[in-house]
Amino acid sequence: MGFDSKINVTNQDIPLHTFRMGIDTAHEEIPFEYLSFDEAPALAQASYPHRHNFYEILYVTQGQGTHYIDFNAYPIEPNTFYFISPGQVHYWRTTVPIEGDILLFTDDFLMLAPTDFMVLHELSFFHTVEGNPTLQLNELERITVSKLYRTIASEFKTFDFRAASVLRAYLHILLVQIQRICEIQESKAGNRHLKNSQNLTRQFKQLITKQVISDLSVQDYASQLGVSVNHLNKTVKSATGYTPGQLIRQEVILEAKRLFQHTDLTATEVSYRLGFDDPSYFGRFFKREVGISPGKFRNDFLSVGF
């Protein structure tokens, strides 16, 4: 296995699945992993809430149950992709064991050249601006994707000369093929997107996800993205209906909800974890954004058992 789980037994943090680099096999020298669901069911089909520091593409061919991604529930269906971005919390509730394939990789693995990093910003299924992080395939799409998966699996298991470069190339092809399928399905559904606006907005969302506790301003993020505050405001508002400031607050609230639901941290501890100096102010901030207090939010979710 090229990834592992760090679990804090005191339940003071959300379990984090990370890559184990350079331990005993050539595969573990690169941040890329291919495996099937039945190869590591304890990790691949984890029933406990956890997150990753890498991207995950889950291709389900069989199985039944529910896949929870943050605070949304998605049915487990055959011939369906489930896409997990770094930082998201997810887990499974299965009634029939899952079969299928899993690809794990980091953004660094894609960066053969500086321009390659832009690939992640052009994909509508990671760091989603709108819609859900799933994709169901028809029969023709399934055949196309299955061929690519078989090729990747063969290359990964052989791991011959320059395998990392070949795997990177195949991963690029797979990501592009999935994006093409997404765009075809969106077109048939009558959804039209402004590509440049979506790309910049995804870059912005990726940054605030990674830096949620950094207390950065819209100006700080605009500087990192190389655009003006006015341009960032207009673009993000056009793509999402929200201002950048609102999305920053939403990301803070999302992380707070994750900690309240999946850890035993107190409201005071969560406030400090998120960079608030005054727990009372954090409580007011949470209630203003969510509509209920942190204590009520935790009690409501405990009673529902989501």
N, C-alpha and C positions, 0 to 999 in steps of 0.2 A: 504494500500500500504506500502511496506517495502522500497521503494526508492523514492527519491525526486529529483527535479531539482533546481540547483542554477543558476539563470540567472542574469547577470550583465546588467542592463538596459542601461548603458553607452556604451555597446558593446566594452568594453576594455578587455574582455576575452571570451573564448569559453564556453558556458553553460556546466556545469558539473552535471551529474546525480550521486547521491550518495545514499548509504543506510541510512535510518533513523533508528537508533538502539534504542531499549528499550523504546518505547514511550507509546504504549497502549495495544499491544497484544503480545501473546507469540511468534507469528511469527517474530516480529520485534526484538526479542532478539538474533537472529542468522542472519548472513549475507547470507541468502538464500531466494529466492523468486520464487514462481511459479504463473503465471497468464496467461490468454489468451489475445490476441491482443485487443478484444473488451471490456475488463475490464477497461482499462485505455488508450483509444485511443490517448489522448493528449500527453502522454509520450511514450507509446509503439509504436506509429506510428508517432513520431515527425517529422515534415517536416522541422525543423530548424536544422542546424548542431550543434551537441553536442557530448560529450564524457562521459565515465564512469570511476569510480575508481574500477570497478568490471568486471568480465567476463559475457558475455551474449551469450546464445544459443537461436537463434530464429528459430523455426520450422514452416514454412509457409505451410498451406494446401490449401489455396485459396487466390486469389488476383492478381492484375496486376499493373505494373508500374516499377519503377527503385529504387534500393537500392544503395545509394552512400556510399562507405567506403573509407575514405581519398580521394584519387584522382582517384578512379576506380568506374565504374558504372556496376552494376550487375542487370540483369532482375529479376523481382519478378516472381517466378515460383512455382507451386504446388509441394508438397512433397520435399521441399528443405530446408536444413539447411543454416543459415547464422551465422557465428561465429565472435564475436567482442571481441577483447582483450582490457584490460585497456589502456587508453590513445588514442585509435583510435577515429577519428572523423567520424560520420556517420549520415545519415538522409534518409528519404523516399520521393519519389515523386510517389504517387499512383493514378491510374486511376480507379481501383476497390479496395474497402477496403480490408485490409488484414485479413485473418482468420488463426488461429493457436495458438501455445503455446510458452511461453517464460520462460526460466530458467535464473536466475541471481544468481551469487555467487562470493565470494572472494576467493583468494588463501588460506586465513586462514581457511575457512570453510572445506577445504579438509584435513587439517593437523591434523588428528586424531593421527598420529604417524609421526616422522621425515621423514620416507621413503615415506610417502604419497605425500609429496611435489613434489617428482620426477614425479608423474603422469602428472603434467602439462607440464613438459619438454619432455615427451614422446608423446605428442599429436601433430600431424602434422597440426591441424586446428587452433591452437592458436599460436600467435607470429610466423606466417608462415615464413619458410625459403625460400620456393618457392611455386608456385601455388597460387590459390585464396582461400579465406576463405569461400567457399560455398561447399555444398555437396548435390547432387540430388539423391533421393532414388528410387529404383525399387519397385515393389509391395511387394515382400517378405520382403525387408528391411523396407518398410513402416509399415508393420504389426508388425514386431519385435519392432520397435521403438515406435509405437503407444501404444502397451501393456505396455511398460516401462513408458511412459508418463502418462497413466491412473493410474498406480500404484503410481507414484510420486504425481500426483494430489490428489489422495485419501488420501495418508498419510499426505500431506501438509494441506489439509482442515480439517482432523480429529485432527491432532497434539496431539496425545495421548502420553502415557508414553514413554520417550526416543525417541521422534520423530526426534530430531536432529540427533541422531546416525543412525536411520533408513534412513533418507533422505540422509545423507552423504554416506551411503552404496549404496543406489540406484543411487545416482549421479555418484559414482565410476563405477558402472555397466554400466550406460548409456555412460559415456565417453569412456570406454573400447570398448563397442559395436560400437560406432561411429568410433573409431580408426580402428577397425577391418574392417569395411565397407570401410574406406578410403584406407586401405592397399590392400584390394581385388580389388578395382577399379584402384588403381595405378598399381597393378600387371597386370591386364587385359590390361591397357594402355601401358604396357611395361616399366614403370618407376621403377627403382630400386634405393634405397637409402641406404647409409651407416648409420645405425641407431645411432650408438654412435656419429658420426660426426654431425648428425642432432640434436641430443639431446643437445650436448654441444653448438652448434650454437644457438639453441633456448634459452638456458639459457643466453648466451651472449646477444642476442637481447632483452630478457626480461629485463636484467640489464640496457642496454643503453636506453631502452624506459623509464624506471623509473627514470634514472639519467641523462637525456639528457642535463640538464643545470648545471651539476656538474663539468664540465671541467676535467673529469678523463682521464687518459692515458690508453693505451692498457695494460701497466704493472699493473695499478690499477685494471682493470677488471680481468686480469689473476690471480691476487692475490685473488680477491673475489671468483673466480671459483676454486681456488686450483690447477691451472695448470701453466706450464711455458709459457712465452710469445711465445717461439718458437712453442710449441704444439698448443697454441690458434691460432697463425697465420696459421699454416699448416691446422688445422682442419676447420677453418672458410673459408679459401681460397678454400679448397677442396669441401666444401658443397655449397658455394654460388658463387665462382668465384671472390669474393672481399676479400680484407684484412680487419682485424678488424678495422684499422684506417679509411678505406673507409666507412665501415658500420656506424661508429661513426659519420662521417661527413654527411652521408646520413640521419641519424636520426635527426641531428641538422637542416639540410635543410628541412626535412619533417615537423618538428615543426614550423620552420619559415614560410613555405608555409601555414600551417594551420592558423597561426596567421594573415598572410597577407590576406588570403581569407575570414576568418570568424570573424575578429575583425576590429576595426578602429585604432588600434595601428600604430603609425608612424614607419618608418624604424629604426629610432633612438631608439624608445621605444622597438621595437622587439629585436634589438641588445642587449640592456641592459637586457631584459627579458631572453635572452639566454646566458648571462654571458660574453658578449663581452664588454671590457672596451672602445674600440675605434669603434664608429659607422662607420667610414670610412673604417676600416679594415673589418668590417662585410660586408659592401657593396661590397668590392672587393672579399671577400670569397664567398658570395652568387653568384655573377656574374661568378666567376671561376667555381663553382660547377653546376650551373643551365644553364649558357650561356646567361642570360639576367639579367638586374638590378632588384632590389626589386620593384622599381616603375613600370617598364614595366610588371613584373610578375603580380602585382596587377591589373594593367589596363587591361591586356589581359584577366584575369579571370573575371573581372567585365563586360567586353564586351561580353564574351561568356555566362555568367550567369550559370556556372556549379554548 
